[in-house]
Amino acid sequence: MALEQELATYNAKLPEMKEHEGKFVLIHGPDIIDYFGAYEDAIKEGYAKFKLEPFLVKQIQSVEQVHLISRLLAPCHT
């Protein structure tokens, strides 16, 4: 699975990242590279350092937001 190691790193290190909650973390493999105030800054740094290698940028949240999407909507007719 893509980014499996990066997601495992995020989950394992979440307790020690709580002081950075709300910021964006750049993770490559088992390493936390840095924290950023803006998503765009983290993405730019990730591409600059790792080119096309997998890396993860994720906002640090102690409680993950759940987004509900319903398929119970009537189809749109054009």
ChimeraX attribute file (.defattr): number of C-alpha atoms within 10 A of each C-alpha:
attribute: neighborCount
match mode: 1-to-1
recipient: residues
	/A:1	4
	/A:2	9
	/A:3	14
	/A:4	12
	/A:5	18
	/A:6	22
	/A:7	19
	/A:8	13
	/A:9	18
	/A:10	23
	/A:11	12
	/A:12	12
	/A:13	14
	/A:14	16
	/A:15	10
	/A:16	8
	/A:17	18
	/A:18	13
	/A:19	10
	/A:20	16
	/A:21	14
	/A:22	16
	/A:23	18
	/A:24	23
	/A:25	25
	/A:26	23
	/A:27	24
	/A:28	21
	/A:29	18
	/A:30	14
	/A:31	14
	/A:32	16
	/A:33	15
	/A:34	13
	/A:35	22
	/A:36	18
	/A:37	13
	/A:38	13
	/A:39	16
	/A:40	12
	/A:41	14
	/A:42	23
	/A:43	19
	/A:44	11
	/A:45	16
	/A:46	22
	/A:47	13
	/A:48	10
	/A:49	13
	/A:50	11
	/A:51	11
	/A:52	9
	/A:53	10
	/A:54	16
	/A:55	23
	/A:56	23
	/A:57	23
	/A:58	19
	/A:59	19
	/A:60	19
	/A:61	15
	/A:62	13
	/A:63	6
	/A:64	8
	/A:65	7
	/A:66	6
	/A:67	6
	/A:68	6
	/A:69	7
	/A:70	6
	/A:71	7
	/A:72	6
	/A:73	7
	/A:74	6
	/A:75	7
	/A:76	5
	/A:77	4
	/A:78	3
